[in-house]
């Protein structure tokens, strides 16, 4: 399963239980459309840290990193690559 599929599965399971995975566009704005609120964002961040072993620094807490499935996937790729390279 790709990271996009994993992220979509988590979003649907936690925030959109009545939505089919195919119905959630990867560029759908999860924040502006009220799918994820501030508490949901904390839950998402904790899940990313746990699932991907991605250390999330205070500088990473930009809402744009978590706005859509694509944004989350890009963010995860960046922070996990940084963790591997040590930067």
Secondary structure, 3 states (H helix, E strand, C coil): CCHHHHHHHHHHHHHCCCCCHHHCCCCCCCCCCCCCCHHHHHHHHHHHHHHHCCCCCHHHCCHHHHCCHHHHHHHHHHHHHHHHHCC
